[in-house]
Amino acid sequence: MTHDEKQLTMFDIEEAPGRPMLHWLGKRPLRAVKYYEAQLKEQYGKPAGDGWVNRLYWGDNLQVMSHLMKEFRGKIKLIYIDPPFDSKADYRKRIKLKGRQLEGDISVIEEKQYTDIWANDLYLQFMYERLQLMRELLAEDGAIFLHCDWHRVHYLRLILDEIFGPGNFRNEIIWKRADSHNDSRKFGVVDDRILYYTKSSNFTFNPVLIPLDEDYISNFYNNIEEGTGRRYRLDHFTKPAGSIGYFYEYKGAQPPPNGWRCPISTMEELDQQGLLVFKGKRVYKKRYLDEQEGRQATTIWDDISGQLGGESLSYPTQKVEELVERILLVASNPEDLIADFFCGSGTTLAVAQKLGRRWIGSDINLGAIHTTAQRVSQIIKEQQKETQQQTLLDEGKKFYPAFAVYNVNHYDIFKNDLEAKEIVMKLYGVEPVKRSFFDGILDGKWVKVVELNRVCSKEDVQAVFDEILSKGEKEIEATYRRGVLILCSGHEYDVLDYAKRLNVVNIPFEIRDILTDRKDIIFKRPPEADIALKLDGGKAVVQIRQFYSPMLLQKLQLEDDPEEIDDWRQLVEAVLIDPNYDGEVLKPAVQDIPGKKDMASGVYELPLTGPGQKIAVKIVDVLSEEYFEVLEVGAR
């Protein structure tokens, strides 16, 4: 590989500048990352004006950010992330079928979205590497807001100090998300933390004004002006500590230790306007309530409720739009580029879309990608309606009407890790073992199957060798002399070199990537559908006559009695149709995304362009499983 080729595929990471430094077992700075290709899968809407298309990526965010380094290094204005908290919990999404409730309420199921349970210090390493990449992607005048809670906030702040420098710490924000919480034998936890850092001393900060509530008004605006009845408060004219003001006597009032806030000419002008109040040797200025838009926000955000209300998408850990909106308004301006690499239900991207920001989002969960895409699509439809009615244009607002969905590094492994692991082990002939760190034995080798919804990392390799080295020398020789095999769906670029450094006992060690292996792996029975295409005059009519989702029916315990579902539309979350499919990128002109209680239409009229026209139909069920079919006009 030439130097130029290396430059195209590898990116060096700047050394973290800060102190103090937090240390943990297996801490490794991210020195370089590999460039990963992204595959464009879908595009919604057509770009306007400057041609910008917002981006949504499905994949491991470490690989997503590595991909973005080529085009967006130093260009992102604001990053907001709501990453795992290490809360020691599994998070599930409540999924409900459309239409009528089935007997025994089996129409409601819970699907695991992600696990927030971490061993040892793997969580710290996970966050450390990703925050290093985020700093690389931030613009010099950019900012990052990291949402967390009490579990790891003390560690995360030290990591951020190291990466961004303690001088770039701006605030630790306390968000009071609830009024009460019952915790056994301790005070109820009702708050989250948001750590606010910038990349440099040059950054955007737009003050936020909070509406004044009755308690605040009664406590501070407790004076009534005679004659006018106007409420006002009294502001000191003292220059704040650490600064020097103006020194002069005014109507017997001596200057305070730091001086007055204004020169005598301003003082005289305010006096003539009747805005000064004299109390003894002190002078105060009247601040009228009716002239105030609100009070400046502090680090205690107790005015935003955590209740989702009508925003709820039944997605675990979903945050309210009002919270994210405040952050975007503070640290960015219209047309700035916003990013969220743990986008979940897409709250950050939805708010960015509404506020006229450009955005990039990613998530490792396919369900999150579907949820976000549908959510943003609906917002764009509303914005297009407003544009047609001149509302947005009259207000001088801009929005970006297009976004694309990418798959980074062919990230398309089945998301149900337990089932996928069982399939892989059976296919390779791995003999399962119980009550062991390892999953099974193959040809005498101990086998570890890394979760198939992510790539094998250095942490996974570290865990394997930690397990081995925890044994005595004789036990290592007797137990592991045949070797150890890791089965995975891809791995970090330098993981093999890392394994060589760890392998001080020189046991045979192998990593096999099932994505590049010649094994024909089928992880699941995909959904099935019966779709008819007929021509009616100058139109093509697509009719979905039946839809069958084996995985969903299995979870509903109806695989042996599918007729219990009297309408296939009960299973469907969305129908997307591209009437002129190019064979590569789905561009849905029809987006049938019914409400929570509504069902898809199932019949769609499309413009007919002539023989050879290809119509792509994508059906997404309530578990985010997909069916995809291409219909060709004139084909038999």
C-alpha positions as CSV (number, residue, x, y, z in Angstrom):
1,M,0.0,0.0,0.0
2,T,1.4,3.4,-1.0
3,H,1.5,6.4,1.3
4,D,-1.3,8.0,-0.7
5,E,-3.5,4.9,-0.5
6,K,-2.9,4.7,3.3
7,Q,-4.0,8.3,3.6
8,L,-7.3,7.4,2.0
9,T,-8.0,4.5,4.2
10,M,-6.5,5.4,7.6
11,F,-6.9,8.5,9.8
12,D,-4.6,9.4,12.7
13,I,-6.3,10.6,15.8
14,E,-4.9,13.6,17.7
15,E,-3.6,12.8,21.2
16,A,-5.9,13.8,24.0
17,P,-4.6,17.1,25.5
18,G,-6.2,17.2,28.9
19,R,-5.4,16.4,32.5
20,P,-6.2,14.8,34.8
21,M,-6.3,11.4,33.3
22,L,-8.6,8.6,34.4
23,H,-7.1,5.1,34.3
24,W,-8.8,1.8,34.0
25,L,-7.9,-1.8,33.2
26,G,-7.1,-2.1,29.5
27,K,-7.2,1.6,28.7
28,R,-5.9,2.3,25.2
29,P,-6.1,5.6,23.4
30,L,-7.5,5.5,19.9
31,R,-4.4,6.3,17.7
32,A,-5.9,5.7,14.2
33,V,-9.1,4.5,12.6
34,K,-9.8,2.7,9.3
35,Y,-12.1,4.1,6.6
36,Y,-15.3,2.1,6.2
37,E,-17.4,2.2,3.1
38,A,-21.1,3.1,3.4
39,Q,-23.8,1.7,1.2
40,L,-26.7,4.0,0.2
41,K,-29.9,2.1,0.7
42,E,-32.8,4.6,0.7
43,Q,-33.4,8.3,-0.1
44,Y,-36.4,10.2,1.0
45,G,-37.4,13.4,-0.8
46,K,-35.4,15.6,-3.2
47,P,-32.8,18.0,-2.1
48,A,-33.4,21.7,-2.5
49,G,-31.2,24.8,-3.0
50,D,-27.7,23.8,-2.0
51,G,-28.2,20.1,-2.6
52,W,-27.7,19.0,1.0
53,V,-29.2,15.7,2.0
54,N,-29.4,14.8,5.6
55,R,-27.9,11.4,6.6
56,L,-29.0,8.4,8.7
57,Y,-26.5,5.6,9.2
58,W,-27.2,2.0,10.4
59,G,-24.2,0.4,12.0
60,D,-21.6,0.5,14.8
61,N,-21.0,4.2,15.5
62,L,-17.3,3.7,15.7
63,Q,-17.3,2.6,12.1
64,V,-19.9,5.2,11.2
65,M,-17.7,8.0,12.6
66,S,-14.6,6.4,11.0
67,H,-16.5,6.6,7.7
68,L,-17.4,10.3,8.3
69,M,-13.8,11.3,8.9
70,K,-13.1,11.6,5.2
71,E,-15.8,14.2,4.5
72,F,-16.8,15.7,7.8
73,R,-13.6,15.9,10.0
74,G,-13.7,19.3,11.8
75,K,-17.1,20.2,10.3
76,I,-19.8,19.3,12.8
77,K,-21.1,22.2,14.8
78,L,-22.9,20.4,17.6
79,I,-23.0,16.9,18.9
80,Y,-25.7,15.7,21.3
81,I,-25.6,12.1,22.5
82,D,-27.7,10.1,24.9
83,P,-25.4,7.0,25.1
84,P,-25.7,3.9,27.3
85,F,-25.5,4.9,31.0
86,D,-24.2,1.5,32.3
87,S,-27.5,1.3,34.1
88,K,-27.3,-2.5,34.5
89,A,-30.6,-2.9,32.7
90,D,-32.1,-4.3,29.5
91,Y,-34.3,-1.9,27.6
92,R,-37.3,-3.1,25.7
93,K,-39.7,-1.4,23.3
94,R,-43.4,-2.1,23.8
95,I,-44.8,-3.2,20.5
96,K,-48.5,-3.3,19.8
97,L,-50.3,-4.8,16.8
98,K,-52.5,-2.5,14.8
99,G,-56.3,-2.8,15.1
100,R,-58.3,-4.9,17.5
101,Q,-56.8,-6.5,20.6
102,L,-56.2,-10.2,20.5
103,E,-57.4,-12.6,23.1
104,G,-55.3,-12.5,26.3
105,D,-53.7,-9.2,25.2
106,I,-51.1,-11.1,23.2
107,S,-51.3,-8.2,20.8
108,V,-48.8,-6.4,23.0
109,I,-45.2,-7.7,23.2
110,E,-41.9,-6.4,24.4
111,E,-38.9,-6.5,22.1
112,K,-35.4,-6.0,23.5
113,Q,-33.7,-3.0,21.9
114,Y,-30.4,-2.9,23.6
115,T,-28.5,-4.1,26.7
116,D,-26.9,-1.5,29.0
117,I,-25.0,-4.0,31.1
118,W,-21.2,-3.7,31.0
119,A,-18.4,-5.8,32.5
120,N,-15.4,-4.3,34.3
121,D,-14.1,-1.2,32.5
122,L,-15.4,-2.0,29.0
123,Y,-17.9,0.8,29.3
124,L,-15.2,3.4,29.9
125,Q,-13.1,2.1,27.0
126,F,-16.2,2.1,24.8
127,M,-17.0,5.7,25.5
128,Y,-13.4,6.8,25.5
129,E,-12.8,5.7,21.9
130,R,-16.0,7.2,20.6
131,L,-15.5,10.5,22.3
132,Q,-12.1,10.8,20.8
133,L,-13.6,10.4,17.3
134,M,-16.4,12.9,18.2
135,R,-13.7,15.5,19.0
136,E,-12.1,14.9,15.6
137,L,-15.4,15.5,13.9
138,L,-16.3,18.7,15.8
139,A,-15.6,22.0,14.2
140,E,-13.2,24.3,16.1
141,D,-16.1,26.4,17.2
142,G,-18.2,23.2,18.0
143,A,-19.7,21.9,21.2
144,I,-20.7,18.5,22.6
145,F,-23.5,17.7,25.1
146,L,-23.3,14.3,26.7
147,H,-26.4,13.1,28.4
148,C,-25.9,10.7,31.3
149,D,-27.0,10.0,34.8
150,W,-25.5,9.2,38.2
151,H,-24.1,5.9,37.3
152,R,-21.0,7.0,35.4
153,V,-21.1,10.8,35.3
154,H,-18.0,11.2,37.5
155,Y,-16.0,9.0,35.2
156,L,-17.3,10.5,32.0
157,R,-16.4,14.0,33.1
158,L,-12.8,13.0,33.7
159,I,-12.7,11.3,30.3
160,L,-14.1,14.5,28.7
161,D,-11.5,16.6,30.6
162,E,-8.8,14.4,29.1
163,I,-10.1,14.5,25.6
164,F,-11.3,18.1,25.3
165,G,-9.2,19.7,28.1
166,P,-10.6,20.9,31.4
167,G,-10.5,24.5,30.2
168,N,-13.2,23.6,27.6
169,F,-15.6,22.4,30.2
170,R,-18.6,24.8,30.2
171,N,-21.3,23.3,32.5
172,E,-22.7,20.3,34.2
173,I,-26.4,20.7,33.7
174,I,-28.9,19.1,36.1
175,W,-32.1,18.1,34.3
176,K,-35.0,17.5,36.7
177,R,-36.9,14.9,34.6
178,A,-39.4,13.9,37.2
179,D,-41.0,15.3,40.4
180,S,-40.8,12.1,42.5
181,H,-39.2,8.7,42.4
182,N,-39.3,5.9,45.0
183,D,-35.9,4.4,45.7
184,S,-35.4,1.9,48.5
185,R,-33.2,3.2,51.4
186,K,-31.9,6.2,49.6
187,F,-33.2,9.6,48.2
188,G,-35.2,9.3,45.1
189,V,-33.3,10.1,41.9
190,V,-35.3,12.5,39.8
191,D,-32.5,14.0,37.6
192,D,-30.1,13.3,34.7
193,R,-26.8,15.1,34.0
194,I,-25.7,16.8,30.8
195,L,-22.0,17.5,30.4
196,Y,-21.3,20.5,28.2
197,Y,-17.9,20.9,26.5
198,T,-16.6,22.9,23.6
199,K,-13.6,22.2,21.3
200,S,-12.1,25.6,21.9
201,S,-12.8,29.0,23.5
202,N,-14.5,30.1,20.3
203,F,-18.0,28.7,20.3
204,T,-21.6,29.6,19.8
205,F,-23.7,30.4,22.8
206,N,-27.2,31.8,22.4
207,P,-28.7,32.6,25.8
208,V,-31.9,30.9,26.7
209,L,-34.7,32.8,28.4
210,I,-37.1,30.8,30.6
211,P,-40.7,32.2,31.1
212,L,-41.2,33.7,34.5
213,D,-43.5,31.6,36.7
214,E,-45.8,33.0,39.5
215,D,-43.4,32.1,42.3
216,Y,-40.5,33.8,40.6
217,I,-42.6,36.9,39.9
218,S,-43.8,37.2,43.5
219,N,-40.3,36.6,45.0
220,F,-38.4,39.1,42.7
221,Y,-40.9,41.5,41.1
222,N,-42.4,42.4,44.5
223,N,-42.6,46.2,44.0
224,I,-45.6,48.1,42.5
225,E,-45.0,51.5,41.0
226,E,-47.4,54.2,42.2
227,G,-49.5,55.8,39.5
228,T,-48.8,53.1,36.8
229,G,-49.3,49.9,38.9
230,R,-46.3,48.4,37.0
231,R,-44.4,45.6,38.8
232,Y,-40.7,45.9,39.0
233,R,-37.6,44.6,40.8
234,L,-34.5,46.5,42.0
235,D,-31.2,45.8,40.3
236,H,-27.9,46.7,42.0
237,F,-25.7,49.2,40.3
238,T,-22.5,47.6,41.7
239,K,-19.9,46.4,39.2
240,P,-19.4,42.6,39.7
241,A,-16.4,41.3,41.6
242,G,-13.2,41.0,39.5
243,S,-13.9,44.0,37.3
244,I,-13.5,47.8,37.8
245,G,-16.4,50.2,37.3
246,Y,-16.9,54.0,37.5
247,F,-16.1,55.9,40.6
248,Y,-18.1,59.1,41.4
249,E,-20.5,60.4,44.0
250,Y,-24.1,60.7,43.0
251,K,-26.7,62.6,45.1
252,G,-24.9,61.6,48.3
253,A,-24.4,58.0,47.3
254,Q,-20.8,56.9,47.4
255,P,-19.5,54.4,44.8
256,P,-19.4,50.8,45.9
257,P,-16.0,49.0,46.3
258,N,-15.9,47.9,42.6
259,G,-17.5,51.1,41.3
260,W,-20.7,51.9,39.5
261,R,-21.8,49.9,36.4
262,C,-22.2,53.0,34.2
263,P,-20.7,56.4,33.7
264,I,-22.3,59.4,35.3
265,S,-23.9,60.5,32.1
266,T,-25.9,57.3,31.9
267,M,-26.7,57.6,35.6
268,E,-28.2,61.0,35.1
269,E,-30.2,59.9,32.1
270,L,-31.7,57.0,34.0
271,D,-32.5,59.4,36.9
272,Q,-34.4,61.7,34.5
273,Q,-36.4,58.8,33.3
274,G,-37.5,57.9,36.8
275,L,-35.7,54.6,36.7
276,L,-33.5,55.1,39.8
277,V,-34.5,54.3,43.4
278,F,-32.3,55.6,46.3
279,K,-32.1,53.7,49.6
280,G,-29.7,55.3,52.0
281,K,-26.3,55.4,50.3
282,R,-27.3,52.8,47.7
283,V,-28.7,53.3,44.2
284,Y,-30.9,50.8,42.4
285,K,-32.4,50.5,38.9
286,K,-36.0,49.6,38.3
287,R,-36.5,46.5,36.0
288,Y,-40.1,46.3,35.0
289,L,-41.8,42.9,34.7
290,D,-43.7,43.8,31.5
291,E,-40.4,44.5,29.7
292,Q,-38.9,41.0,30.5
293,E,-39.2,38.1,28.1
294,G,-37.9,35.7,30.8
295,R,-35.0,34.8,33.0
296,Q,-31.7,33.4,31.8
297,A,-31.4,29.6,32.2
298,T,-29.1,28.3,34.8
299,T,-27.5,24.9,35.3
300,I,-30.7,23.6,36.9
301,W,-33.2,22.7,34.3
302,D,-36.4,22.1,36.3
303,D,-38.8,23.7,33.8
304,I,-38.8,20.8,31.3
305,S,-40.9,17.8,32.1
306,G,-39.6,14.3,31.2
307,Q,-43.2,13.2,30.3
308,L,-43.4,12.4,26.7
309,G,-47.2,12.7,26.2
310,G,-48.1,12.7,22.6
311,E,-44.4,12.4,21.5
312,S,-44.2,8.9,22.8
313,L,-43.1,6.3,20.3
314,S,-42.9,3.5,22.9
315,Y,-39.1,3.6,22.5
316,P,-37.0,3.0,25.6
317,T,-35.1,6.0,27.0
318,Q,-36.8,8.4,24.5
319,K,-36.1,12.0,25.5
320,V,-38.6,14.9,25.1
321,E,-38.1,17.3,22.2
322,E,-38.2,20.4,24.4
323,L,-35.0,19.3,26.1
324,V,-33.1,18.7,22.9
325,E,-34.5,21.9,21.4
326,R,-33.0,24.0,24.1
327,I,-29.6,22.5,23.5
328,L,-29.8,23.1,19.8
329,L,-31.0,26.7,20.2
330,V,-28.2,27.4,22.6
331,A,-25.2,25.9,20.7
332,S,-26.2,26.2,17.0
333,N,-27.8,28.4,14.4
334,P,-29.9,27.6,11.4
335,E,-28.1,25.6,8.7
336,D,-25.4,24.4,11.1
337,L,-24.6,20.7,11.1
338,I,-25.8,18.6,14.0
339,A,-25.0,15.0,14.9
340,D,-26.3,12.3,17.2
341,F,-24.4,9.0,17.1
342,F,-26.8,7.2,19.5
343,C,-30.0,8.6,17.8
344,G,-32.5,6.0,19.2
345,S,-36.0,7.2,18.4
346,G,-34.6,10.1,16.5
347,T,-35.5,13.0,18.8
348,T,-32.3,15.0,18.1
349,L,-32.8,14.6,14.3
350,A,-36.5,15.4,14.5
351,V,-35.7,18.7,16.4
352,A,-32.9,19.5,14.0
353,Q,-35.2,19.0,11.1
354,K,-37.8,21.3,12.6
355,L,-35.2,24.0,13.4
356,G,-33.7,24.1,10.0
357,R,-30.4,22.5,10.9
358,R,-28.5,20.0,8.8
359,W,-28.1,16.6,10.6
360,I,-26.3,13.3,10.7
361,G,-27.5,10.5,12.8
362,S,-26.6,6.8,13.5
363,D,-27.7,3.8,15.5
364,I,-26.7,0.2,15.8
365,N,-30.3,-0.9,16.2
366,L,-32.3,-1.4,12.9
367,G,-35.6,-0.6,14.8
368,A,-34.1,2.8,15.7
369,I,-33.4,3.5,12.0
370,H,-36.9,2.6,11.0
371,T,-38.4,4.6,13.8
372,T,-36.3,7.7,13.0
373,A,-36.9,7.5,9.3
374,Q,-40.6,7.4,9.7
375,R,-40.5,10.2,12.3
376,V,-38.5,12.6,10.2
377,S,-40.5,11.7,7.0
378,Q,-43.7,12.9,8.8
379,I,-42.0,16.1,9.8
380,I,-40.9,16.8,6.3
381,K,-44.4,16.2,5.0
382,E,-45.7,18.8,7.4
383,Q,-43.0,21.2,6.5
384,Q,-43.8,20.8,2.8
385,K,-47.5,21.6,3.5
386,E,-46.4,24.7,5.4
387,T,-44.2,25.7,2.5
388,Q,-47.0,25.4,0.1
389,Q,-49.1,27.6,2.3
390,Q,-46.2,30.1,2.4
391,T,-46.0,29.9,6.2
392,L,-42.3,28.9,6.4
393,L,-41.3,31.2,3.6
394,D,-43.1,34.2,5.1
395,E,-41.3,33.6,8.4
396,G,-37.9,33.3,6.6
397,K,-37.4,29.8,7.8
398,K,-35.4,27.1,5.9
399,F,-35.7,23.4,6.0
400,Y,-34.0,20.5,4.3
401,P,-36.5,18.2,2.5
402,A,-34.3,15.2,1.9
403,F,-32.5,12.5,3.8
404,A,-30.7,9.3,2.9
405,V,-30.3,6.0,4.8
406,Y,-26.9,4.3,4.7
407,N,-25.6,0.9,5.8
408,V,-22.0,1.2,7.0
409,N,-19.7,-1.8,6.3
410,H,-22.6,-3.9,5.2
411,Y,-24.0,-3.9,8.7
412,D,-26.9,-6.3,8.1
413,I,-26.6,-9.1,10.6
414,F,-29.7,-10.4,12.3
415,K,-30.4,-8.2,15.4
416,N,-31.7,-11.0,17.7
417,D,-28.3,-12.0,19.0
418,L,-29.3,-15.1,21.0
419,E,-31.0,-16.7,18.1
420,A,-28.3,-15.7,15.6
421,K,-25.6,-17.1,18.0
422,E,-27.5,-20.5,18.1
423,I,-27.7,-20.5,14.3
424,V,-24.0,-19.8,13.8
425,M,-22.9,-22.4,16.3
426,K,-25.2,-25.1,14.7
427,L,-23.9,-24.2,11.2
428,Y,-20.3,-24.4,12.2
429,G,-20.8,-27.5,14.3
430,V,-19.9,-26.0,17.6
431,E,-20.7,-28.2,20.6
432,P,-22.4,-25.9,23.2
433,V,-21.1,-25.8,26.8
434,K,-23.0,-24.6,29.8
435,R,-21.8,-22.5,32.7
436,S,-18.7,-21.3,31.0
437,F,-17.3,-18.1,29.7
438,F,-17.0,-19.8,26.3
439,D,-20.0,-20.7,24.2
440,G,-18.8,-24.1,23.0
441,I,-16.0,-26.4,21.6
442,L,-15.1,-27.0,17.9
443,D,-12.3,-29.4,17.0
444,G,-11.0,-29.2,20.5
445,K,-10.9,-25.4,20.4
446,W,-12.7,-23.2,22.9
447,V,-15.2,-21.0,20.9
448,K,-16.5,-17.6,21.8
449,V,-19.2,-16.1,19.6
450,V,-19.1,-12.3,19.8
451,E,-22.5,-10.6,19.6
452,L,-23.4,-10.6,16.0
453,N,-25.0,-7.1,15.9
454,R,-21.6,-5.5,16.3
455,V,-17.9,-6.1,15.3
456,C,-15.4,-7.9,17.4
457,S,-13.5,-5.3,19.4
458,K,-10.3,-5.2,21.4
459,E,-12.4,-5.4,24.5
460,D,-13.8,-8.8,23.4
461,V,-10.3,-10.1,22.8
462,Q,-9.1,-8.7,26.1
463,A,-12.0,-10.5,27.9
464,V,-11.0,-13.8,26.3
465,F,-7.4,-13.5,27.5
466,D,-8.4,-12.2,30.9
467,E,-10.4,-15.4,31.3
468,I,-7.5,-17.6,30.2
469,L,-4.9,-15.8,32.3
470,S,-7.1,-16.1,35.4
471,K,-6.2,-19.8,35.5
472,G,-3.1,-21.4,36.8
473,E,-0.2,-22.2,34.4
474,K,-0.9,-26.0,34.5
475,E,-4.6,-25.5,33.9
476,I,-3.9,-23.2,30.9
477,E,-1.7,-25.8,29.3
478,A,-4.2,-28.6,29.9
479,T,-7.3,-26.7,28.9
480,Y,-6.3,-24.4,26.1
481,R,-3.5,-26.2,24.3
482,R,-5.8,-26.9,21.3
483,G,-6.5,-23.2,21.0
484,V,-9.2,-20.6,21.1
485,L,-11.5,-19.5,18.3
486,I,-13.6,-16.3,18.1
487,L,-16.5,-16.2,15.7
488,C,-17.7,-12.7,14.8
489,S,-19.4,-10.5,12.2
490,G,-16.4,-8.3,11.3
491,H,-13.7,-6.9,13.6
492,E,-11.7,-3.7,14.3
493,Y,-8.8,-3.2,12.0
494,D,-6.1,-3.6,14.6
495,V,-7.7,-6.3,16.7
496,L,-5.4,-9.1,15.5
497,D,-2.2,-7.1,16.4
498,Y,-3.7,-6.4,19.8
499,A,-4.4,-10.2,20.3
500,K,-0.7,-11.0,19.5
501,R,0.4,-8.6,22.2
502,L,-1.9,-10.1,24.8
503,N,-1.1,-13.7,23.9
504,V,1.8,-14.1,26.4
505,V,1.0,-17.8,26.9
506,N,1.3,-18.5,23.1
507,I,-1.9,-20.5,22.8
508,P,-3.2,-21.0,19.2
509,F,-5.6,-18.2,18.6
510,E,-7.9,-17.5,15.6
511,I,-10.6,-15.0,14.6
512,R,-13.1,-16.0,11.9
513,D,-15.3,-13.5,10.3
514,I,-18.7,-15.0,9.2
515,L,-19.3,-12.1,6.8
516,T,-16.4,-13.1,4.6
517,D,-16.5,-16.8,5.4
518,R,-17.9,-19.1,2.7
519,K,-20.6,-20.5,5.0
520,D,-24.1,-19.9,3.7
521,I,-25.7,-18.5,6.8
522,I,-29.4,-17.9,6.9
523,F,-30.3,-16.2,10.2
524,K,-34.1,-16.2,10.0
525,R,-37.2,-16.9,8.0
526,P,-37.9,-13.6,6.3
527,P,-41.3,-12.1,6.0
528,E,-43.4,-13.2,3.1
529,A,-46.0,-11.3,1.0
530,D,-48.4,-11.7,-1.8
531,I,-48.4,-8.5,-4.0
532,A,-50.3,-8.0,-7.2
533,L,-49.7,-5.5,-9.9
534,K,-52.4,-4.5,-12.4
535,L,-52.7,-1.8,-15.0
536,D,-55.8,0.5,-14.9
537,G,-55.7,3.0,-17.7
538,G,-52.8,5.3,-17.2
539,K,-52.1,4.0,-13.7
540,A,-50.4,1.0,-12.1
541,V,-52.2,-0.4,-9.1
542,V,-50.2,-2.2,-6.4
543,Q,-52.3,-4.4,-4.1
544,I,-50.8,-6.2,-1.0
545,R,-53.1,-9.2,-0.7
546,Q,-51.3,-10.9,2.1
547,F,-48.3,-10.4,4.5
548,Y,-46.8,-13.0,6.7
549,S,-44.1,-12.5,9.3
550,P,-42.9,-15.8,10.8
551,M,-40.7,-14.1,13.4
552,L,-43.5,-11.8,14.7
553,L,-46.1,-14.7,14.8
554,Q,-43.5,-16.7,16.7
555,K,-43.2,-14.0,19.3
556,L,-47.0,-13.8,19.5
557,Q,-47.1,-17.6,19.9
558,L,-49.3,-17.8,16.8
559,E,-47.0,-19.6,14.4
560,D,-49.3,-22.6,14.5
561,D,-52.4,-20.6,14.3
562,P,-51.8,-17.6,12.0
563,E,-55.5,-17.3,11.2
564,E,-55.9,-15.7,14.6
565,I,-54.7,-12.5,12.8
566,D,-57.7,-11.7,10.8
567,D,-56.1,-8.8,8.9
568,W,-52.5,-8.8,7.7
569,R,-52.3,-5.1,8.1
570,Q,-52.3,-5.6,11.9
571,L,-48.7,-6.7,11.5
572,V,-47.5,-3.8,9.4
573,E,-45.7,-0.6,10.6
574,A,-45.1,1.0,7.2
575,V,-45.3,0.5,3.4
576,L,-42.8,2.3,1.2
577,I,-43.1,2.3,-2.6
578,D,-40.7,3.5,-5.2
579,P,-42.5,3.7,-8.5
580,N,-39.3,4.1,-10.6
581,Y,-36.8,1.9,-8.8
582,D,-33.2,2.1,-10.3
583,G,-32.2,-1.3,-8.9
584,E,-29.9,0.2,-6.2
585,V,-31.5,3.0,-4.1
586,L,-35.0,2.9,-2.8
587,K,-36.6,6.4,-3.3
588,P,-40.1,6.1,-1.7
589,A,-42.6,8.3,-3.4
590,V,-45.4,6.6,-1.5
591,Q,-45.0,6.4,2.3
592,D,-47.9,4.8,4.0
593,I,-47.0,5.2,7.7
594,P,-50.3,4.8,9.7
595,G,-50.8,6.2,13.2
596,K,-50.7,4.1,16.3
597,K,-54.3,2.9,15.9
598,D,-54.6,3.0,12.1
599,M,-53.6,0.4,9.5
600,A,-51.9,0.6,6.2
601,S,-54.1,1.0,3.1
602,G,-52.7,-2.0,1.2
603,V,-53.8,-0.6,-2.2
604,Y,-51.8,2.1,-4.0
605,E,-52.3,3.9,-7.4
606,L,-49.0,4.9,-9.1
607,P,-48.3,6.7,-12.3
608,L,-47.6,4.4,-15.2
609,T,-44.5,5.2,-17.2
610,G,-44.5,2.2,-19.6
611,P,-43.1,-1.3,-20.1
612,G,-40.1,-2.1,-18.1
613,Q,-41.0,0.2,-15.3
614,K,-39.8,-1.2,-12.0
615,I,-41.8,-0.7,-8.8
616,A,-40.1,-1.5,-5.5
617,V,-42.3,-2.3,-2.5
618,K,-40.9,-2.4,1.0
619,I,-43.1,-3.6,3.9
620,V,-41.9,-3.1,7.5
621,D,-43.6,-5.0,10.3
622,V,-44.0,-3.8,13.9
623,L,-40.7,-5.6,14.8
624,S,-38.8,-3.7,12.1
625,E,-38.5,-6.9,10.0
626,E,-38.5,-6.1,6.3
627,Y,-40.0,-7.6,3.1
628,F,-38.8,-6.2,-0.2
629,E,-40.0,-7.0,-3.7
630,V,-39.5,-5.4,-7.1
631,L,-42.5,-5.6,-9.6
632,E,-41.9,-5.0,-13.3
633,V,-44.5,-3.6,-15.6
634,G,-45.0,-5.9,-18.5
635,A,-43.3,-8.8,-16.8
636,R,-45.2,-12.1,-16.5
